[in-house]
Amino acid sequence: MLSGTLLAGCVSAQSRSAVTAGLAGTWRGWMTGPLGNAPVILTIGEDGAFQGLLFVEPQYKEIRGTISVIGARSMRYEGNDGNGRVTLHEERGQRVLRFVRDGGGGGAELTPSK
């Protein structure tokens, strides 16, 4: 029984890592927050760790964090700019990654960088 439980846990962990690996790459878009709208660029690793730059005129702000898969269709992020939900969907033939902050107050919408 224990080996079956461990195997199920391993399969689940493998599928979760496949989801974050599918996000790997560079993403560009816009972030909204208390200071307004600003362009953002993020690089996401296969493990879900991300880092990037937010341009809040006249300077850049470094953004870091991690995306975690917590269920079949559920992802969350934790970062130095807040925490919240992450969604991925297709819109007009392009993948769109959204970060929605807990409690409202902004988020980000990004597409893969070309």
Steps between C-alpha positions, in 0.01 A plus 500: 500500500779741590682436170178581309465827690863590433463416131190720474692783666787461251267505201330810638836671555609408146185645344541817708859543387387447139257792541768737632745375232237596241517859628879521467628787290476875472165676531414868439200706588350750741465508875245712682515607860471792739757699301320451166579293190854406403676270251647181646727224371528164683719197450343183639710190569384141457460475878259797506750751643476839330694822490447813304489874473211741539557845351342755732620826351770616552649175635483123484377281784622141531230233535567149631284209607371151434199354324361186665247254360256418779237302311388370162411848374632721775825695531620763745794735521696636793738785439661814628214697340218299660315170475205376299352277232655418164298403194608394153266500204495553126367827360495582127740212433755612760576376850414754772638472853317698770606576855209614722595635841330375813258763624496686167711806435655397172678221324668431169417370153785359293559323170805303386785718376597454138 
